[in-house]
Amino acid sequence: MTSTDHGAILSARIAATNTHDTDAYLGFFTDDAVLDDPSVGEKFVGKEGIADYYRSYFIGYNTTTRLVSVEPEDDHLHVVVEFTGDFPGGRTGGIFDVTLNGDKISFVHANLA
């Protein structure tokens, strides 16, 4: 898979994220994916756990995500985003280190910038 393909997958994922459609968002993850977000102090395991994360922090705060950059690194993609929404301050940066399994996301390490 080329970096162009990776960028397309992540762009599509962010577009789905911004619809606040949980099923569309979860369609980008493997069934056993893990999302580790130290900024909220939790790891979210499997689609059920990731759905809880999404509903709480994206739907709950009416968050919109804008893709800033995608850079391939060793075994993952380093993704820089900007969030806006109904959370304190209304705008913040974020970083996702994303591991793909084929065209699905199997692991994400999230970090607010």
C-alpha positions as CSV (number, residue, x, y, z in Angstrom):
1,M,0.0,0.0,0.0
2,T,1.4,3.4,-0.9
3,S,1.4,6.5,1.2
4,T,-1.2,7.9,-1.2
5,D,-3.5,5.0,-0.3
6,H,-2.8,5.6,3.4
7,G,-3.7,9.2,3.0
8,A,-6.9,8.3,1.2
9,I,-7.9,5.8,4.0
10,L,-7.2,8.4,6.7
11,S,-9.0,11.1,4.8
12,A,-12.1,8.9,4.4
13,R,-11.9,8.0,8.1
14,I,-11.9,11.6,9.1
15,A,-14.8,12.4,6.8
16,A,-16.7,9.6,8.4
17,T,-15.7,10.9,11.9
18,N,-17.1,14.3,11.1
19,T,-20.5,12.8,10.1
20,H,-21.0,11.6,13.8
21,D,-22.2,8.3,12.3
22,T,-20.8,5.6,14.7
23,D,-21.2,2.7,12.3
24,A,-19.4,4.6,9.5
25,Y,-16.6,5.5,12.0
26,L,-16.3,1.9,13.3
27,G,-16.1,0.5,9.7
28,F,-12.5,1.7,9.5
29,F,-11.3,-0.5,12.5
30,T,-10.6,-4.2,12.8
31,D,-12.9,-6.0,15.3
32,D,-10.0,-6.3,17.8
33,A,-8.6,-2.8,17.3
34,V,-7.2,-0.9,20.3
35,L,-7.3,2.9,20.7
36,D,-4.9,4.1,23.5
37,D,-5.6,7.7,24.5
38,P,-3.4,8.7,27.5
39,S,-5.0,12.2,27.4
40,V,-8.3,10.6,28.7
41,G,-6.4,8.0,30.7
42,E,-7.9,4.9,29.0
43,K,-7.4,2.2,26.4
44,F,-10.5,1.4,24.3
45,V,-10.5,-2.2,23.1
46,G,-12.5,-3.7,20.3
47,K,-15.3,-1.9,18.3
48,E,-17.5,-1.6,21.4
49,G,-14.8,0.2,23.4
50,I,-13.9,2.4,20.4
51,A,-17.6,3.2,19.9
52,D,-17.7,4.4,23.6
53,Y,-14.7,6.7,22.9
54,Y,-16.2,8.0,19.8
55,R,-19.6,8.8,21.3
56,S,-18.0,10.4,24.4
57,Y,-15.3,12.6,22.8
58,F,-16.5,13.2,19.2
59,I,-20.3,13.1,19.3
60,G,-20.5,14.3,22.9
61,Y,-18.4,17.3,22.2
62,N,-19.6,17.9,18.6
63,T,-16.0,17.6,17.5
64,T,-14.9,18.2,14.0
65,T,-11.5,16.9,12.9
66,R,-9.3,18.4,10.2
67,L,-6.4,16.4,8.7
68,V,-3.2,18.4,8.8
69,S,-0.6,15.7,7.7
70,V,0.1,12.0,7.3
71,E,3.7,10.8,7.4
72,P,4.7,7.1,7.2
73,E,7.0,6.0,10.0
74,D,8.6,2.6,10.6
75,D,5.5,0.4,11.2
76,H,2.8,3.1,11.5
77,L,1.4,6.4,10.2
78,H,2.0,9.6,12.1
79,V,-1.2,11.6,11.6
80,V,-1.5,15.3,12.7
81,V,-5.0,16.7,13.1
82,E,-6.8,19.7,14.4
83,F,-10.0,19.4,16.5
84,T,-12.7,22.0,17.0
85,G,-15.8,21.5,19.1
86,D,-17.8,22.2,22.2
87,F,-14.9,21.4,24.6
88,P,-12.9,23.9,26.8
89,G,-11.0,26.2,24.4
90,G,-12.9,25.0,21.4
91,R,-9.8,24.1,19.4
92,T,-6.7,21.9,19.9
93,G,-4.2,19.8,18.0
94,G,-3.9,16.1,18.1
95,I,-1.6,13.3,17.0
96,F,-2.6,9.8,16.0
97,D,0.0,7.1,15.5
98,V,-2.0,4.6,13.4
99,T,-1.2,1.0,12.6
100,L,-3.0,-0.5,9.7
101,N,-3.8,-4.2,9.1
102,G,-4.6,-4.1,5.3
103,D,-7.0,-1.2,4.9
104,K,-8.3,-1.3,8.5
105,I,-7.0,0.3,11.6
106,S,-5.7,-2.2,14.2
107,F,-4.1,0.2,16.7
108,V,-4.1,3.9,17.5
109,H,-2.1,5.8,20.0
110,A,-3.8,9.2,20.4
111,N,-2.3,12.3,21.9
112,L,-3.5,15.8,22.3
113,A,-0.9,18.3,21.0
